[in-house]
């Protein structure tokens, strides 16, 4: 997390500038906590939805549980947004013809002519 401390004019005394910068830092942190709390309240309504409705949004019940396990000062909806985008990208790459699919980061099993299971 990047913390930006505002720079105040040099005409103010150093002590006053430091206290105002500290006040701005605390205010920014409190606004972030309030935003995360508001989003957590909105997530409670998501937790009450059926699995079909969550699937329409591109998330699962376990995604909601994972988002609730985040620390209270972090925004839980950011995790849901990331997971929904990952699924959307994955789904669109699978719907494209095999020769036009973009390379997806991660392990992809090479094509083989042999059956999946072999008797040893």
C-alpha atoms as one frame of an Amber mdcrd trajectory, in Angstrom:
protein
   0.000   0.000   0.000   1.410   3.361  -1.019   0.939   6.153   1.481   0.956
   9.628   0.034   1.700  12.329   2.576   0.619  15.742   1.324   3.270  18.441
   1.097   2.175  21.684   2.702   3.544  25.172   1.939   6.870  26.032   3.536
   5.429  29.139   5.233   3.966  26.934   7.986   6.141  25.843  10.870   7.660
  22.372  10.742   5.639  21.168  13.732   2.367  22.376  12.265   3.178  20.807
   8.889   4.002  17.489  10.545   0.799  17.466  12.579  -1.311  18.351   9.514
   0.403  15.636   7.474  -0.298  13.146  10.253  -3.911  14.276  10.372  -4.198
  13.772   6.583  -2.664  10.309   6.885  -5.070   9.269   9.651  -8.021  10.708
   7.713  -7.077   8.730   4.603  -6.742   5.526   6.646 -10.127   6.090   8.322
 -11.778   6.686   4.947 -10.305   3.409   3.686 -11.594   1.537   6.724 -15.055
   3.109   6.285 -15.107   2.126   2.601 -14.061  -1.458   3.411 -16.749  -1.643
   6.105 -19.396  -0.391   3.665 -18.320  -2.974   1.079 -18.350  -5.697   3.728
 -21.938  -4.726   4.577 -22.841  -5.007   0.888 -21.172  -8.414   0.777 -23.510
  -9.691   3.454 -26.304  -9.349   0.920 -24.223 -11.393  -1.543 -23.832 -14.123
   1.051 -27.613 -14.473   1.173 -27.962 -15.093  -2.569 -28.412 -18.521  -4.140
 -25.491 -20.223  -5.890 -27.164 -19.748  -9.287 -27.327 -15.992  -8.786 -23.695
 -15.875  -7.701 -22.728 -17.899 -10.780 -24.482 -15.320 -12.959 -22.101 -12.723
 -11.516 -19.106 -15.013 -12.070 -18.367 -15.854  -8.432 -18.945 -18.870  -6.211
 -19.927 -19.359  -2.604 -16.292 -20.165  -1.738 -15.194 -16.846  -3.283 -17.564
 -15.030  -0.940 -16.188 -17.010   2.012 -12.615 -16.186   0.966 -13.483 -12.508
   0.693 -14.934 -12.531   4.213 -11.715 -14.069   5.541  -9.705 -10.997   4.483
  -8.671  -8.559   7.250 -11.354  -6.007   8.115  -9.347  -3.032   6.835  -9.005
  -4.507   3.320 -11.728  -4.215   0.711 -13.321  -7.667   0.291 -14.949  -6.801
  -3.031 -11.568  -6.477  -4.747 -11.017 -10.236  -4.363 -14.452 -10.952  -5.849
 -13.776  -8.631  -8.763 -10.429 -10.342  -9.481 -11.924 -13.827  -9.396 -14.855
 -12.882 -11.624 -12.461 -11.323 -14.167 -10.200 -14.396 -14.093 -13.157 -16.663
 -14.816 -14.405 -14.381 -17.591 -10.983 -14.355 -19.283 -10.641 -18.116 -18.900
 -14.142 -18.705 -20.290 -13.523 -16.485 -23.328 -10.214 -18.214 -24.088 -11.915
 -21.604 -24.015 -14.696 -20.466 -26.348 -12.204 -19.424 -29.047 -10.997 -22.017
 -31.579  -7.944 -23.903 -30.359  -5.562 -22.385 -32.932  -6.671 -18.820 -32.078
  -6.530 -19.140 -28.292  -4.070 -16.782 -26.626  -1.344 -18.263 -24.478  -2.615
 -18.422 -20.901  -0.061 -18.186 -18.113   0.168 -21.377 -16.112   0.549 -25.078
 -16.772  -1.107 -26.469 -19.878  -0.853 -30.196 -20.514   0.753 -30.949 -23.903
  -1.432 -32.873 -26.369  -0.771 -36.613 -26.400  -1.923 -39.477 -28.579  -1.980
 -42.006 -25.763  -4.994 -42.579 -23.490  -5.283 -40.680 -20.231  -4.818 -43.780
 -18.075  -2.295 -46.458 -18.789  -2.144 -49.898 -17.252   1.227 -50.532 -15.676
